Amino acid sequence: MPVTISVGPPEVTINQGSTFMVTAEDGQILADSDQGVFADDTRFVSHYAMFANGQSWQLLASATVSYYAARFHLTNPPFETEDGPVSGGTLALSLVRTVADGIHEDIDVTNHSLSPVRFNFEIALRSDFADLFEVKSRRFVRRGRITTTWDESRGELETSYTNRDFSRSFIYRLKHETSPAVYANGRISFDLSLKPGEHWRTCCDYILVRNGRERKPLGGCMHDEETGFDAVQRQWQQQATTLTSANEDFYRLYRQSVEDMGALRLHDHDFAPDMWLPAGGVPWFVTIFGRDSLIASLQNMIVFPRFAFGVLKKLAEYQATEMDDWRDAEPGKILHEIRFGELAHFKRIPHTPYYGTADATPLYLIVLHEAWKWLGDLSIGREYHDVAVRCLEWIDRYGDLDGDGFQEYKTRSSAGYENMGWKDAADSIVYPDGGLVRQPKALCELQGYVFDAWMRMAELFDALGETARADALRRRAADLQERFEKRFWCEDIGFYAFALDPDKQPVRTIASNVGHCLWSGLIKPDRAARVVERLMQPDMWSGWGVRTLSDRNPAYNPLSYQCGSVWPHDNGIIALGFKRYGFAKEAARIARDISEAASYFVSYRLPELYAGLEHRPGMFPVLYPGANVPQAWAAGSVFHLVQAILGLQADAPNGRLYVDPLLPPWLPNLTLSGLRVGAATVTLRFWREGERTRWEPSNIEGQLEIAERSCRPWNTAQHVRS
């Protein structure tokens, strides 16, 4: 029999909105780790442990039963009591936790021995109220004052932190305990006396307090009642396009990704039941993001196109209006991320919000156009017209630092990021010899994003009757395309430069970023085949997906963050780029890589990234330590892969949907149900007949014309008016 391998982090993570809990597999929160209970970028619980007469319980099994709930089963080691020894494995401890704003915890102890047992059951709790940035870096600075009080009559432990006008509190409130609790020496203790077969139960609430606002758990014991969070998650899954296929792995990956996208919903920032935005990922990016949320919106167009509304609205609210060097802000710029912890409160970090991203602003324009193409409602263009104009002005005035027509970035903040593209690790942009490229840097994909944004906004401005502005954008896009070919193409390596360095010299490093230029349509068609072929060479193609960096580069490390690892979202964008230039088989190969990798991960939940190790017989994907799971654009990568395989292109303003399907042998059939295009919905069934792919629509509601048309890059020569 084949061996089933499940890959996942050696931790248990549950989340709901901006509250999440990360524990060891036995449910405990280890001291001096990055585990804990978090909300609003603060760690409310930094240590949690359970004991039987001072001895730690032993894990039997644990699992997340949903994204917001986990169950743990433990048993006792041998220990001594006044009444004599207790054999190991005679007591059962069951622990159930659910997150719903706060956290609810159910604790059950059962005596399975033939004799009565009396012992102390203890829970140790500590709170450090560390800022999330401190937890991630593991560099802590003691500030403020922590106090703890125990109210025995209420069975309530409260630990509070105050630093000037910044305050947080954690309340551990016992409920329904059947024996009195005492608190001493940092532990809550229960004196338990259990007859053979007898059960003891208690439950408790974790209440997280921020500036007087309490996050209380909304669910009851054993989560036996539906909360508002459950209702909105169910509504999301009912709204989402469903996928069925004979390929069970692909089906499960898609279904899990829909659930993960809803699991990352930031409920505090909901505008309406169908207008919301996702967090970047758990545990490190549970907040509002620019680039991540925008790419997730693009991915979700085939799932629920109104998904983009919340992102467009929230990011517009935070669009920069003034220069601020500390936050790398300039008028018109779209934010990178915002934080709410102590360091942000006292402006020790610039994330209030921080604008250190060079790509979120053009990506905002791309999402705005794509939402219009899927929804068909021109009012979205009118509503965000001024926001879009300010984005375009930022691209011209601030995105191009030296006026040479290319997008570059350079931080002005003393705490700013070295890299401001999607590869934002400090060591991610390297020369062919592995040396670091210094600022300013003109990444290849930034030119692609701007080219695509200009072409898309030209189409939208035409629809709004602003033809002069549209024509000007097309002319600029055509000029950028010509200059990009001259400056970025490197004939000696048969590939485009990774970037232009501070001296405007091409960085001849083989990296995945060039695949994004295929997606944007920037690359001239006569060179696309060489790009596709190069990305699929063994040094770039791992068999689990395209690596971020060639394994021939001295800086290559398959276990690094962005110097040789594989990112699912990166591969989804590359697959769309392959399809755009007619390389459907190569796009499907990437889809197979990512879906096969997903089949090894617990619950088919794709992580943020995994190692770029070669796919060989007997191998399985290796999780990057500290990867966010779930993560929005990792979950959404399968939606891009589906779009690439089927060649879905919406033209809702004209009541049309175009398809260009090519199912690979490993995916013999696929059906999308409830696909929305404008005001219409449709079911599309695809299947293979020999080497051909057939398709048929059904259950069409509303006016929608469906036709077959090949995906293609922008042809600026055809679009520019003479």
Summary of the structure (lengths in Angstrom):
residues: 722
radius of gyration: 27.0
end to end distance: 67.4
largest distance: 96.8
contacts: 2584
relative contact order: 0.09
helix: 30%
strand: 30%
